[in-house]
Amino acid sequence: MQHRAPLTEIAAPPEGLRLIAIGASAGGVEALGLLLCALPASCRASVVVVLHLAPGRSSRLPLLYAARCLLPIREAQDKEPLQPGVVYFAAPDYHLQIEPDRSFSLSLEAPVYFSRPSIDVLLETAACAYRREMLAIILTGASADGAQGLAKVRQLGGGAWVQDPATASSPAMPAAALRLAGADRLLDIGQLAASLALLTN
């Protein structure tokens, strides 16, 4: 069993922040509301979010957050280049991947941990495209999705923040991420939001 890596005060990847990738599941709608609404209008990183949704269910997530957030929010489209200062949500029932040229691609490959979109798929492809220029955040959730992806992010030099499982609505996902990958920062959702606001201001 891998032990949790020691926590440090690393606030951002050393090469500059170009991508923030966020994964959440059960309890994630409320947590994401706090996190996304903390992002300032001056944020120049692209923000990509995977929130587990039931298959066949249409997503109204961009509409849900748009009125409360300072950044434009939309659903990621196939072949679309990532733009700075935009929040993208993964479409329901498609894996969302980031290509080496930093554009999106959508995939219908098998679910991961019964989920499509998968947090692992997003993080593993994002890590290869952005390496030290990305930050991954794992929030509340009821599966282990995201743990392997977070390990890949750290392996390639990216930053990793995890919601403290003791404060999460569903602690399984952040706990699994910590066990496998460790984290640079372990914070409750309020601290995550405040730190992210400072980081991107």
C-alpha positions as CSV (number, residue, x, y, z in Angstrom):
1,M,0.0,0.0,0.0
2,Q,1.3,3.5,-0.9
3,H,1.5,5.9,2.0
4,R,0.2,9.4,1.7
5,A,2.8,11.8,0.5
6,P,3.7,14.5,3.0
7,L,1.7,17.7,2.7
8,T,3.6,20.8,1.7
9,E,2.9,24.5,1.2
10,I,3.1,24.3,-2.6
11,A,0.5,26.7,-3.8
12,A,0.9,26.2,-7.6
13,P,2.9,24.3,-10.1
14,P,6.3,26.1,-10.5
15,E,6.0,26.7,-14.3
16,G,2.9,28.9,-14.0
17,L,-0.8,27.9,-13.9
18,R,-2.6,27.3,-17.2
19,L,-5.1,24.6,-16.2
20,I,-7.2,23.9,-13.1
21,A,-8.9,20.5,-13.4
22,I,-11.6,19.6,-10.8
23,G,-13.3,16.3,-10.0
24,A,-16.4,15.8,-7.9
25,S,-19.2,13.3,-7.4
26,A,-21.7,12.9,-4.6
27,G,-22.1,16.2,-2.8
28,G,-20.2,18.0,-5.5
29,V,-22.9,20.4,-6.7
30,E,-22.8,22.5,-3.5
31,A,-19.0,22.2,-3.2
32,L,-18.4,23.3,-6.8
33,G,-20.7,26.3,-6.2
34,L,-18.4,27.5,-3.5
35,L,-15.2,26.8,-5.4
36,L,-16.3,28.2,-8.8
37,C,-17.8,31.3,-7.4
38,A,-14.5,32.1,-5.7
39,L,-12.7,32.4,-9.0
40,P,-12.0,36.1,-9.8
41,A,-12.7,37.6,-13.2
42,S,-8.9,38.0,-13.6
43,C,-8.3,34.3,-13.6
44,R,-6.3,33.4,-16.7
45,A,-6.2,29.6,-16.3
46,S,-8.7,27.3,-18.1
47,V,-10.9,25.5,-15.6
48,V,-12.3,22.0,-16.5
49,V,-14.8,20.2,-14.3
50,V,-16.0,16.6,-14.2
51,L,-19.0,16.0,-12.0
52,H,-20.5,12.5,-12.1
53,L,-24.0,12.5,-13.6
54,A,-26.5,9.8,-14.2
55,P,-26.3,8.4,-17.8
56,G,-29.0,9.9,-20.1
57,R,-29.5,12.9,-17.9
58,S,-29.1,16.3,-19.5
59,S,-26.8,18.7,-17.8
60,R,-27.9,22.1,-16.7
61,L,-24.7,22.7,-14.7
62,P,-23.5,25.7,-16.8
63,L,-26.8,27.4,-16.3
64,L,-26.8,26.6,-12.6
65,Y,-23.5,28.3,-11.9
66,A,-23.4,31.0,-14.6
67,A,-25.5,33.6,-12.7
68,R,-23.3,33.3,-9.6
69,C,-19.8,33.1,-11.1
70,L,-17.6,35.8,-12.6
71,L,-16.1,33.6,-15.4
72,P,-18.0,32.4,-18.5
73,I,-19.2,28.8,-18.0
74,R,-20.0,26.3,-20.8
75,E,-20.0,22.7,-21.7
76,A,-16.9,21.4,-23.4
77,Q,-17.2,20.5,-27.1
78,D,-15.3,18.0,-29.2
79,K,-12.2,19.5,-30.9
80,E,-12.6,22.8,-29.0
81,P,-9.3,24.5,-28.0
82,L,-9.2,25.4,-24.3
83,Q,-9.4,29.1,-23.7
84,P,-8.0,31.0,-20.7
85,G,-10.5,32.3,-18.1
86,V,-13.3,29.9,-19.1
87,V,-14.9,27.2,-17.0
88,Y,-15.8,24.0,-18.9
89,F,-18.0,21.2,-17.7
90,A,-17.8,17.7,-19.1
91,A,-20.8,16.6,-21.1
92,P,-23.0,13.8,-19.6
93,D,-22.1,10.2,-20.8
94,Y,-18.9,11.2,-22.5
95,H,-15.3,10.9,-21.2
96,L,-13.7,14.3,-21.6
97,Q,-10.0,14.2,-22.7
98,I,-7.4,16.9,-23.3
99,E,-5.3,16.3,-26.3
100,P,-1.5,17.2,-26.6
101,D,-2.5,20.3,-28.6
102,R,-4.7,21.4,-25.6
103,S,-8.0,20.8,-27.3
104,F,-10.9,18.7,-26.0
105,S,-11.9,15.3,-27.3
106,L,-15.0,13.3,-26.3
107,S,-14.9,9.5,-26.0
108,L,-17.5,6.8,-25.6
109,E,-15.1,4.3,-24.1
110,A,-16.3,2.1,-21.2
111,P,-17.1,3.8,-17.9
112,V,-14.5,4.1,-15.2
113,Y,-15.7,3.2,-11.7
114,F,-19.2,3.1,-13.3
115,S,-18.8,6.7,-14.4
116,R,-18.6,8.4,-17.8
117,P,-17.3,11.1,-17.7
118,S,-14.4,9.9,-15.6
119,I,-12.2,12.1,-13.5
120,D,-9.3,9.7,-14.0
121,V,-9.6,10.1,-17.8
122,L,-9.6,13.9,-17.6
123,L,-6.7,14.1,-15.2
124,E,-4.5,11.6,-16.9
125,T,-4.8,13.2,-20.3
126,A,-4.5,16.7,-18.8
127,A,-1.4,15.8,-17.0
128,C,0.3,14.7,-20.3
129,A,-0.7,17.9,-22.0
130,Y,0.0,20.4,-19.2
131,R,2.5,18.7,-16.8
132,R,3.8,21.4,-14.4
133,E,1.3,24.0,-15.6
134,M,-1.8,22.4,-14.0
135,L,-3.5,22.1,-10.7
136,A,-5.8,19.2,-10.0
137,I,-8.5,19.3,-7.2
138,I,-10.4,16.3,-5.9
139,L,-13.6,17.1,-4.0
140,T,-16.3,15.1,-2.3
141,G,-17.5,11.8,-3.9
142,A,-18.4,8.2,-3.2
143,S,-16.0,6.3,-5.5
144,A,-12.2,6.0,-6.1
145,D,-12.4,7.8,-9.4
146,G,-9.7,10.5,-9.6
147,A,-7.1,8.8,-7.5
148,Q,-5.1,7.4,-10.4
149,G,-5.4,10.6,-12.3
150,L,-4.2,12.6,-9.4
151,A,-1.2,10.3,-9.1
152,K,-0.4,11.0,-12.8
153,V,-0.7,14.7,-12.3
154,R,1.8,14.6,-9.4
155,Q,4.1,12.3,-11.3
156,L,4.4,14.8,-14.1
157,G,4.9,17.8,-11.9
158,G,1.5,19.2,-11.5
159,G,-0.1,20.5,-8.3
160,A,-2.6,18.5,-6.3
161,W,-5.2,19.8,-3.8
162,V,-7.7,17.5,-2.0
163,Q,-10.7,18.3,0.1
164,D,-10.3,17.0,3.6
165,P,-12.3,13.8,3.8
166,A,-13.4,14.7,7.3
167,T,-15.3,17.7,5.9
168,A,-16.6,16.2,2.7
169,S,-20.3,15.2,2.2
170,S,-19.0,11.9,0.8
171,P,-15.4,11.2,2.0
172,A,-14.6,8.1,-0.1
173,M,-13.2,9.9,-3.2
174,P,-10.9,12.4,-1.4
175,A,-9.7,9.6,0.9
176,A,-8.9,7.3,-2.0
177,A,-7.0,10.1,-3.7
178,L,-4.9,10.7,-0.6
179,R,-4.1,7.1,-0.1
180,L,-2.9,6.6,-3.6
181,A,-1.5,10.0,-4.6
182,G,-1.1,12.2,-1.6
183,A,-1.6,15.9,-2.0
184,D,0.2,19.3,-1.9
185,R,-2.6,20.8,0.2
186,L,-5.4,19.2,2.2
187,L,-8.1,21.7,3.0
188,D,-11.8,22.1,3.7
189,I,-14.0,23.5,1.0
190,G,-13.9,27.0,2.4
191,Q,-10.1,27.0,2.6
192,L,-9.9,25.5,-1.0
193,A,-12.1,28.3,-2.3
194,A,-10.1,31.0,-0.5
195,S,-6.8,29.5,-1.6
196,L,-8.0,29.2,-5.2
197,A,-9.1,32.8,-5.3
198,L,-5.7,34.0,-4.1
199,L,-3.9,31.7,-6.5
200,T,-5.8,33.0,-9.6
201,N,-6.2,36.6,-8.7
